[in-house]
Amino acid sequence: MPYLRPISPSDLGQLIWLAEHFPPGFTSLPKSPAHLAKKLEGTLHHTVGTPQQIAMGQRVLLGLFDDADDRLIGISGFQRTLTASAHYLQQPDGTLRLDRQPLGEIRLGSLFLHPEWRRRGLAPLLSRARLLYLALHWPEMQILYADLRGPTRHGGDQPAFWTKVSAHFYPHDFCQMDQIRGEDEAHFIHHYLPLADIPRQALDPELISQLGNAAADARGAMHLLLEEGFVRSTHVDVLDGGPSLIGKLPALKAVREAKPYTLYNKLQNDAAPRFLIAHGRGEHFRACLCQGEAQGQNLLCSPEVTEYLALGSDAQVIATPSS
């Protein structure tokens, strides 16, 4: 039974191994061991502060671990939004107006599951567990958003929006610019972000029809977010023209349906539904999917669940029905 916990600098070796399987567009976590080490140094994994104490740009990474050998098989994360951001806002006349205002207080990202573990129902666990983490730690953080990769054209390896529009404004190729942004967004905004709007006349009809669409390998993540209650915005990414989705934390399905329970390892119903269960704060946060039977304020589960969550029976948890 895989379980989630915060990733810490001691997990660097496992993260380097997992990074070997990252797709080319996964620039929020560069493959370079040195850059991964730097990213982990900036993650919030052992302290619990108020929203006012969480630094702008602070990142939390949750790791999905195989319980059999404690191997890292997936990650998901989020980041406290910087004071400035970078998107184009679609205007009624078709102009793309540069907007440097953050779309929310928290940006979701860094969702990846090792190829061998896909099609086992674990992607929703990775995506939804971070919402329960936020609900447990910083429920005051109301507005979340996610930027997804834009589509390529005719099977190309670079986003169509970059090829037709953005490439004219930046000194490096797409991969380099996306890498620079992934390593230090504040540096990207200050040194590279163009100040010009994009007139409709600069966009061909096919490109206009694709604005706000997701790349093929990002559609699964987009589907999960839309099912959760996120909505499409009229903003698109400045590099690839991909969609930005926005959600209100209390209204998202995982949080809205979550309830506090006392956990008992006495489940005897093999047909019981599955729950996403979470417990703990800071480095002690744990989450997993398991069968459970709700009886009032009690949740019956199998004995191994309390082991994976590092709990004893009669522990207090929050749980939400598995989507």
N, C-alpha and C positions, 0 to 999 in steps of 0.2 A: 504494500500500500504506500505509494509515494506521498510525501508530506512536504510542506513549505516552511522555510524559516528565513530570516534575514541573512544575506551574504555578508561576510566580514573579510578583512584582509587575509585572514588565514586560509580562505578558500581560493586564493589566487591561482594555485596550481590547477585546480579543477576548472576554474573559469577559463584559463588558457586552453585547456583541453577542449572545453565546449566551444570556444571561439573558433576552433578549426572547422566547425560545421556551420558557422554564420554565413548567410548569403552575402553577396557583394554589397547590397544596399543597406546592410545593418550597421550604420555608422554611429549610432548612439553609443555603441561599445566597440571601439576599434580592436582589430585582431592583435595589434602589437602588444607583447607582454608588458613593455614599459608603460604604454598608455593605459592598459587595463589596471596595472598596479596603481597608477595615479588616480584612476576613476574610483577604485576601491578605497583609497585613502580619503576620498571625499564623500563616501557613503555614510549614511546615518544608520548604524546597526546596533549600537549598545546604549544610546542615550534616549531619553524621552523628554521632550520639551514642549512648551506651548507653541502655538503657531507663530507668536511674536519672537520666539527664541530660535526658530528654524531659519537658517540663513537662506537668502535668495540663491537659487541654483542648487540647493542641497538635494541630494539624490538618495532614494531608498531602493535597494535591489533585493527582491525575494528570490530565493533559489528553490527549485523543485528537486528533491533528492529521492533516489531509489532506496527504499527501506532495506533492501536485501544487502547492499554493499555501501550505502551512504554516498553513492555517486551522484554528482550534479548532472541532471538531465534536462533542465529547463530554467528559464529566468523570466521574471517580469518586474517592472519597476515604475517609478514615478519620480517627479522632480518638482520642488518648489519653484514656481515661475519667477523668472527674472523681472526686474522693473520695466524692461523693454523686451519686445518680441518682434517678429518679422513675418507678416502675412500680407497678401493682397486681398482687398475687400472688393467684391464684385458690385459694381454700381449699376443702377437701372439702365444707363445708356451703354453698358458694355465695357466701360473703362475699368481697369484694375487699379484701384487706389492703394498706395502703400499705407499700411496701418502698422504702427509700432507699439500699439497698446496690447498688453497681454490678454489672451482670450479667457483666462481663468486663473485661479490660484495654484492649481496643480496640473501638470502635464503628464499624461500617461505615456509610457513607451517601453522599449527594450523587451518586447514580448517575443520569446523564442523557445521552441521545444525541439529537442534532439529528434532527428528523423526517425530513429528506431522506435520512438515512443509516441508517435502520432497515430491518430485513428483509434485511440484508447479512451477518449473522453476526458483527456487531461487539459486541453487548451482552455476550456471554461474555468477550470480550477485555477490555472495561472492568471487568467484575466480577472476573475472575480475576487480572489483572495486579497488582492491589493485594495479593493474597495472596503472589505471588512477591516483591513489594517487601518485605513484612513478613518473609518467609523469608530474604531477603538481608540485611536490616538488623537486625531484632530478633526472631530466632527464639525468644528467651526469653519473648516475649509470647504466652502459650499460649491464652488464652480470648478469642474474638471474639464480638461479638453485633451484631445489626441489628434496628432497630425499623422496622416497615412501617405504612403508613397503614391505618386501619380503614375499614370499608365505610360508605357512605351508605345512607339508607333511601328506597326507592321513587323512585330517581332524583334525590334531593335533592342540594344542593351542599355540605352539611356532614355530618360523620360522625354516624351515628345515636347513638353513645355520647355524643358531646358534647351533642346536642340533648336527650337524655333524662336525662343524669346530670351530666356535668362542667360544663355551663353554669351550674348553680346555685352553683358554688363560686368562680367567677372574675369579676372586674369588667369584663372586656372580651369582645368576641365571639371566636369560634374563631380566625379569621385573625389577629387582633391578638395573642392569647395564644400562638399557635404561632409568630408572628413574634418575640415577646419571647423565647421559649425558644430559637429558632434563633439569635438574636443573642447571647445570654448565658445559658447554661443555669444557671450558678451563681446569677445574679441571679434567675432564674425560681424556682429551688428555695427560695432564702432569703426572697423577698418574696411569692410567690404560691401556692406549693404548699400545699394544705390538708392537715391532719394526720388527717382523719377517714377511717376505713374505710367501705366501701360495703356495707351489708347486702343479702342476697339479695332481701329484700322490696322494695327500691328498683328492682329490675331486672325488666322484663317478660319473658315467655318468649321472645319473638322476639329481644330484645336479648341474652339469655343464650345463645341458639343462635348468635349472630353474634360473640361474644367471641373474640378471637384470629384472626378471619378478616381477610383483606387486601382493601383496596379494589380495584376492577377494574383500575385503572392501576398497581397495585403487584404484581399476581399474577405478572407476568413476572419481576420481580426476585426474588420469593419462590421461584419455580420454579428459577431459577438457583442460589440459595443451598441449597435442598434437594437439588438434584442434586450440589452440591459436597460435601455431607456435614453441613450445618447441620441442627439438629433444632429442632422447636417447643419452647418453654418454656411454663410455666404463668403467665408474666407477660404483662400487656397494658399498653398505653400509657395514661397518666393522662388525656390529653386526648381521644383518639379510640378507645380500646379496641382498637387494632390489635395484631398479633402481634409477639412478640420471638423471634428465632431465635438459637441459640447454637451455636458450633462450636469445636473444638480445632484450632489451626493445623496441627500436624504430621499430623493425621488427615484434613484436607481434601484432596480429590482432586488439586487443582492442585499442592499442596505434596508430597503423598504420592508422586505419580508423577513429580515433577521430578527430573532428573538433570543432573550437570555434563557438558558436552561441549566439545570443541574444534571450532570452527565453520570449515568450509571451503566456499567459494563454487564448488562443482564439481557441483552437482546437475544430472543429466541425465534424471531420471525424471519425466515429466509427470504420472504417476499417484501420486506420493508423497503420503503423508498430511500433514496440517497439524499444526504445532507452535506453541505459544506460547513465544516465546524472550525471555529477559530478560538484561540485563547492566548492570553499573555500580552505583554507590552515590551517594546524595545527588543533586545536580543533574545528574549524569552517568547516572542511571538511564534506560534505554530498554527498551521492550518492543514486540513486534509479532507478528502471526500470519503464518506462511509455510509453504509446502511444505518438507518436509525428509525426509531419509533417514538413519536412525541406523545407523551401522556401528561397533559396539563403543563406544568412547569418543569417536568422531567423529560430527558431524552435518553432512551435506552440504546446502547450501541454494543458492539462486540468488544471483548477485552483488549484486543490489540490497538484499538483506537486510543485508549488512555496511555498506552505505551508510546505511540508515535507522537502524541501531543505532550509527552513528559508530564502526565497528570496521574493522580490517583482517582479512584471512583469518588463520586459526590463532588467533583470539581465544577466550578462555574464556567460556562462557555457561552458563546453566541453561535447560533446556527441558522442557516437559511436553506430552504429547499434547493436541491440541485436543479438547474435549468435543463 
